[in-house]
Amino acid sequence: MITHRRTGQMAIGRDRFFYSGLLGNSGKPRRLGGVTIYVAPEGELDIGFGKSGRSERRQIVALAPYETHRLISPCGGILNLGFEPESLRPQDQARLIAHCNDTKSGPQLAQRIREAEALLSASGKGAGFTSTSFDLLFLGETLAERAKDHRIEKALKTICIEIEDNALSADDLAAEAGLSTSRFLHLFKENTGIAFRSLRMWKRARRFLDHANGNESLTEVALELGYPDSSHFSHSIRRTYGLKPRSIRLGARDLRVFAGAGYTLGPDRVMP
């Protein structure tokens, strides 16, 4: 059981994410599409690298986008920060990861994040947060926005807004941008650091978090997010988070959710 807080909370925006609550402790491989930071609410956590690689005990760990890992928290809870890779310059991603994983600066940052978690709702800094306010609260500094070609920025906005459109293709977005498909795909990866298909799949799985404490059926959620059927949906969520969608729902029943500035949560939300 988590001992530092009974009610979990989540702050989610287009480029930033924070979660405090139950982990699930499945120990199954996870593969998140953002720069990911985990902090043990108390003591240390067990982080395993790869599907079956070495494990370490740490207060805090940072991982690169799409880095496969396994996670166990002895206290049952976790603090989790996420930064979308297309929003950060490559050098800032590398610096943030190194800072978290450093044996001296990492524990200091872990303590700051624990203190920030307690302030998130009490200070009113949760609802309507911006990337700047998020970074200052949790990191004590601001991270510069990654410069992107305006055509790729427009495509990213379309992907995030129309994530439920399973027919949305690179061909469609390339045509809107006035580019050939091959040129669009090259420019997309050059500007985001991520292949188009991988990023689109991640955004769809990330959108499930909007529904983590919802009351609509998981079948309805799967269709709303653009998955062809419940089987594809369940497989995608397990591969991303290491947990079944139903398990995530059970652990998030009392979750308090704060939407970032300009971020629209999925419909039929339960907002405790």
Buried (B, 14 or more C-beta within 10 A) or exposed (E): EBEBBEEBBBBBBBBBBBBBBBBBBBBBBBBBBBBBBBBBBBEBBBBBBEEEEEBEEBBBBBBBBBBBBBBBBBBBBBBBBBBBBBBBBEEBBEEBBEBBBBEEEBBBBBEBBBEBBEEBBEEEBBEBBBBEBBBBBBBEEEBEBBEBBEBBBBBBEBBBEEBBEBEBBBEBBBEEBEBEBEEBBEBBBEBBBBEBEBBBBBBBBBBBBBBBBBEBEBEEBBBBBBBEEBEEBBEBBBBBBBBBBEBBBEBBBBBBBBBBBEBEBBEEBBEE
